[in-house]
Amino acid sequence: MIAYLGRRVVQSVLILLGVSLITFALLYLLPADPVRQIAGRSATPETVENIRRQLGLDQPFVVQYWHYLISLLSGDLGRSYIQRSEVTELIVSRLPASLLLMVGAIACEVVIGLTMGLIAAVKRGTATDQSLMVASFVGVSAPQFVVGLLLLYVFAVRLGWFPIGGYGTWRHLVLPSLTMGILGAGWYARMMRSSMIDVLRQDYVRTARAKGLARSAIIFRHALPNAILPVIAMIGIDIGIFMGGIVVVESVFGWPGIGQLAWQAIQRIDIPIIMGVTLVSAFAIVLGNLLADTVAPFIDPRIKLR
Amino acid sequence: MKTKKTREREHDMRKYLISTVAASALALVLGMTSVRAEDAVDPNAKQGGAITITYKDDVATLDPAIGYDWQNWSMIKSLFDGLMDYEPGTTNLRPDLAESYEIAPDGKTFTFKLRHGVKFHNGREMTADDVKYSLDRVTNPKTQSPGAGFFGSIKGYDDVAAGKAESLAGITVVDPYTIKFELTRPDATFLHVMAINFSHVVPKEEVEKYGADFGKHPVGTGAFKLAEWTLGQRVVFERNPDYWHKGLPHLDKITFEIGQEPIVALLRLQKGEIDVPGDGIPPAKFQEVMADPEQKARVVEGGQLHTGYITMNTTMAPFDNVKVRQAVNMAINKDRIVQLINNRAVPANQPLPPSMPGYDKAFKGYPYDLAKAKALLAEAGHPDGFDTQLFAMNTDPNPRIAQAIQQDLAAVGIKASIQSLAQANVIAAGGDKAGAPMIWSGGMAWIADFPDPSNFYGPILGCAGAVPGGWNWSWYCNKELDAKAAEADSIVDPAKAGERAKMWSEIYGKIMEDAPWAPVFNEQRFTMKSTRMGGADNLYVDPVHIPINYDNVYVTDVQ
């Protein structure tokens, strides 16, 4: 177990290094010049060159990347070119909102998705199953912007049950979480359905049924714990995705998460922020996967970590 | 009252004209300027209350030496002051932290007398040393100010910019309330430069205390002070009770909510939750809003110092031929493009926008005339047109406008393929001599930094901007016009402002003969406000305090 964890940690560090190198290189190769964005339209050529020098952007790629890595090791993600604040400060200030939305969204996804998947699996082949699967397909393919605005219009503007965007109370959290829940539940529903169908075909389920156990006991006590494993792996991946920010939903609801920060930074080539958010989200994906893999043997004793 | 003021000023100017002695000029300028700032307070204004304004993007920094955004430009103006400012809602210069100023006859020495008793938000009195410190700071390369170049005419600028000196040799603190600027050349734009955010006065001790984070902890002399800043969520200003300008500001508190989509901001405005959507009316909702009388009544329309134009790279064939460029000017159906953006603009025929001094009302420009355009193309040796590329930014409505231009050009045989790219990539292509034959400037178009005709020349039409990475995307460089521009800018005497504006009109007229641009339209500004907002309409489309003049607006529902 410890050797396994050690190996996974080393792997994770290498993955993060790779991500940082690739992102840094891509940003370096961008045909647009970040200094022109910082300097604005009235800057003289001297001003532009001065800013380039001050930011060290006149250095060769290898030197720039090396400097970045050295600061990174001491936990310094640098200062935003445009906002002029510490990137760490900018990300940390948006972390609570992102985490909260992540928890809310995953909870909605899991509750809606698992319920749908479970019903579909049990009622396999019926009209209920088919309509649930169509619904999940629609959910997965619906544009976030449309669903978000629709919910906002109906529940906030028309009915006035929830505030029109913003952040602060649990009431602010409901609509953005629900939007993400509706959109993401389809994945969980489909995964839950196929996993559950697999499990329901197993011999031990037949044995349980032969023993005369109640249907609900078979499904919830015997089948569900075994069917849920792939779902946990999926939550791990979702954590990573959500940490990278949910640009559209955050914009629609004015949710101050990491997605907004990343989107604004990309538009203005604010390299330190783009690097910072990429690394944080890569870190979250790696960590999420690691957690999901580490938790797996506790849920399914057949799995051994080697 | 206003006419009386105007008459007084005209009178003063006439006297300036006949006076040859600098001392008498000083006396008059003193008389002219000291009371006017206080006069500007609206007698109907109510005191107190709080408003909420939304923005989509983060507020970057509130450091006046650095901030250069749509959102923070006007916020900084409310937190800080400069020696000069403009009468609210207009482009008329007036002294601000200065009480008066004197310009030497050679136009190279400006002396400002400062107001007494102006206090920073930390309680300390502002003096001439602070003004000098602030300008030394903004020009210091370490500050990385995008506006450093505005101060290029101050003696000693080159040494500071090169890192050879810490202080501008041309600025002398005569006494705590007198500061003298010596310039290397007469500079008619200097008073505007003293009104631009980059020259706003900051207290040394606070800048040193916060270092690079001063922009998050701004301390100025302005009408408001920063009360709260929650990153990514909101910025709150509260009234500065010690503001030197008696009776201002009217509001007790302004909350800026960040991260709100314009479309959601509009919904909230309709519900009465906010007072001004800072990013304006979303284009998709514009017609809906204007069709509803109740909403339309809360829309304020005004001009802005903006021109949208097509650049033609004068160093690339076939645009190196003036006839081809003139043909393009005649081929564009500007009225149709204006319709395409719901009439949120007026067609343009010259580089300057209508509200700018020097705009030539009599100038007719190139007519929309396909037959003439075709004839010009034939004369230039392209009777069947040619293939070219049109670069444009990829955000709405720019691709639609680019398509309209493409169709117009096709009508005279010019086949332009559209390169729809992110803003930064279009800017990069324009700054590369062999990068882009044609660019539609929308989304990146020129909005003046200050209301002076010279501001539309240097970087975008002058030789100085025709350099790699520059903004003169036509690569148009006319040495003769450069000399004429320098001559116009050396006319510092305010009494000769009319003469100077006329020179600029001629310069832009000459540019239109060479036709490096096809000017397309001047965007209008549309601000929406809640029913409880009060104050003159021009405060909501203030040409300088964009989007609105926070210091002078008020709410009607207090007491």
Chai-1 contact restraints between the chains, C-beta under 6 A:
chainA,res_idxA,chainB,res_idxB,connection_type,confidence,min_distance_angstrom,max_distance_angstrom,comment,restraint_id
A,P31,B,N425,contact,1.0,0.0,6.0,A-B,restraint_1
A,P31,B,A428,contact,1.0,0.0,6.0,A-B,restraint_2
A,A32,B,A424,contact,1.0,0.0,6.0,A-B,restraint_3
A,A32,B,N425,contact,1.0,0.0,6.0,A-B,restraint_4
A,A32,B,A428,contact,1.0,0.0,6.0,A-B,restraint_5
A,D33,B,A428,contact,1.0,0.0,6.0,A-B,restraint_6
A,R36,B,I427,contact,1.0,0.0,6.0,A-B,restraint_7
A,A39,B,P146,contact,1.0,0.0,6.0,A-B,restraint_8
A,G40,B,Y68,contact,1.0,0.0,6.0,A-B,restraint_9
A,G40,B,P146,contact,1.0,0.0,6.0,A-B,restraint_10
A,R41,B,W471,contact,1.0,0.0,6.0,A-B,restraint_11
A,S42,B,D449,contact,1.0,0.0,6.0,A-B,restraint_12
A,A43,B,P146,contact,1.0,0.0,6.0,A-B,restraint_13
A,A43,B,G149,contact,1.0,0.0,6.0,A-B,restraint_14
A,T44,B,G149,contact,1.0,0.0,6.0,A-B,restraint_15
A,P45,B,V467,contact,1.0,0.0,6.0,A-B,restraint_16
A,E46,B,A161,contact,1.0,0.0,6.0,A-B,restraint_17
A,T47,B,A148,contact,1.0,0.0,6.0,A-B,restraint_18
A,T47,B,G149,contact,1.0,0.0,6.0,A-B,restraint_19
A,N50,B,P141,contact,1.0,0.0,6.0,A-B,restraint_20
A,I51,B,Q144,contact,1.0,0.0,6.0,A-B,restraint_21
A,Q54,B,Q144,contact,1.0,0.0,6.0,A-B,restraint_22
A,I82,B,A60,contact,1.0,0.0,6.0,A-B,restraint_23
A,Q83,B,A60,contact,1.0,0.0,6.0,A-B,restraint_24
A,R84,B,T61,contact,1.0,0.0,6.0,A-B,restraint_25
A,R84,B,G215,contact,1.0,0.0,6.0,A-B,restraint_26
A,S93,B,L231,contact,1.0,0.0,6.0,A-B,restraint_27
A,S93,B,G232,contact,1.0,0.0,6.0,A-B,restraint_28
A,R94,B,G232,contact,1.0,0.0,6.0,A-B,restraint_29
A,V157,B,L267,contact,1.0,0.0,6.0,A-B,restraint_30
A,I164,B,L267,contact,1.0,0.0,6.0,A-B,restraint_31
A,I164,B,R268,contact,1.0,0.0,6.0,A-B,restraint_32
A,G165,B,V264,contact,1.0,0.0,6.0,A-B,restraint_33
A,S251,B,E261,contact,1.0,0.0,6.0,A-B,restraint_34
A,V252,B,E261,contact,1.0,0.0,6.0,A-B,restraint_35
A,G254,B,G259,contact,1.0,0.0,6.0,A-B,restraint_36
A,G254,B,Q260,contact,1.0,0.0,6.0,A-B,restraint_37
A,P256,B,G232,contact,1.0,0.0,6.0,A-B,restraint_38
A,P256,B,Q233,contact,1.0,0.0,6.0,A-B,restraint_39
A,P256,B,G259,contact,1.0,0.0,6.0,A-B,restraint_40
A,Q260,B,G259,contact,1.0,0.0,6.0,A-B,restraint_41
A,Q264,B,D57,contact,1.0,0.0,6.0,A-B,restraint_42
A,Q264,B,D58,contact,1.0,0.0,6.0,A-B,restraint_43
A,I269,B,A424,contact,1.0,0.0,6.0,A-B,restraint_44
